[in-house]
Amino acid sequence: MNILYLKPEEQIIYEIAQSRQEGKLVTEIEREWNSLVAKDLATVELRSAAERLLKQLEDLQADSLLLAAEPSDLQTIRVRSGAEQLKDLRRPVSEGMLLEKIHGGWLGRAAGCLLGKPVEKIGRTGIRELLATNHHWPLSEYFTALGVSDELKAKYPWNRHGGPESLKENITCMPEDDDMNYPIVNLIVSEKFGPAFGPEDVAEVWLRTLPVMSTYTAERVAYSNSLRSIPISECATTGNPYREWIGAQIRADMWGWVASGNPYLASEYAWRDASLSHTRNGIYGEMFFAAAIAEAAVTEDIEHVLMSALKVVPEESRFAKAIMTAMAIARENRDWETIVDRLYEEFGTLYWVHTINNAALVTAALVHGNGDFERTICSVVMGGWDADCNGATAGSILGTMKGKGRLPAKWIGPLNNCLRSSVMGFDNSAFDQLARRTCALHKKFSTHQ
């Protein structure tokens, strides 16, 4: 059985890239690794060499200025951000309206995820080719295989994990997806441990309720590290080249919902969750979008939402600069394809599931969509990279902002109030019940200090 993300000979490829992004001088190690790969060594020899080189990469000195600008601990993040401006900002949401908002968030997340699910990993070019062949470009509805040739389907196969079930002609519910598993996992964390939960509690819930093969990249590493009794504080940094990838960013929603109207507190909950598996910009992605969702519950000004959320991350970080760049690009250009071209010029060297490029794409789609649910989720999915994750995050923010009653029936109707899940005890969950359980936590979580 090929278990991805844990083998040293696989990890080193991504660790070289990650270390380079941290300002480490990796050229000699990269050259040595490439020469070893060219020798066609036996697996055991190659693995041993990878382990040795990974240790060398770990010992290299990162760029000191970048390290200072991008802390991972919450206290220093607060110092290097504008979060203090939000500390006393608590805007109440009426109980009736809160349920409407949270229900909209759950449904919006699912609809955006479902939209992008068939084309995850296909990429921007393939997405356009698939849509153009049956005259569905630009995207305005769920993907369909009708009118797509067998040749093109072979060239761009639908996501093997639930892709065919996510096509318009096959949708009966929201299929199982990690982007929808994590709000459920964090609902369990919230109900079991309350607002004082910590990373160790998150790890416990993962191990008890989430199958390891339903985790990916940094989450699978943290899961494995927890099983090996690695200290919780080291799970994100031990054998984890995926520490700045998108995994934490897709876990933000619950913290925004339970702290609706309080983006400062939402970002703290997000930090506690993210720090189990991620560092630096990987953490910032979850903090930023948790704060955005919390703010979206109390305002419909999307730029205000984004600027408020930006205050919770370090001002000089690559993440914060990317968000500002994405907002500027989206303001300066009306044509979405032009916007995406610019984003790829800026961030196209990052891996397709990195936090920074995907957060920038979501941000640009939110500005471009300007509160229009359909325009926003369709734009972000057409942009490629991690299509289902980005559709889910954008959909969650707009769904929370609008509430269930103002979401278009064409997008939420096909969900049939049903969510498949691999989280233990939650398969075939009803969205309305999940929303009620989430809403019940708000009073306790939104005022916790």
DAKAHU-V195832 format. One record per helix or strand of 3 or more residues. SS is the DSSP state (A for helix, B for strand). FROM is the first residue (numbers start at 0). LEN is the number of residues. If there is no record, write none. Layout:
<<SS/FROM/LEN> <SS/FROM/LEN>>
//
This chain:
<<A/7/14> <A/26/12> <A/42/17> <A/63/6> <A/73/6> <A/82/3> <A/94/23> <A/123/10> <A/149/6> <A/163/3> <A/177/19> <A/198/11> <A/211/3> <A/216/11> <A/231/3> <A/247/4> <A/252/6> <A/262/12> <A/279/17> <A/301/9> <A/317/15> <A/335/12> <A/354/15> <A/372/10> <A/386/16> <A/403/3> <A/408/7> <A/430/16>>
//
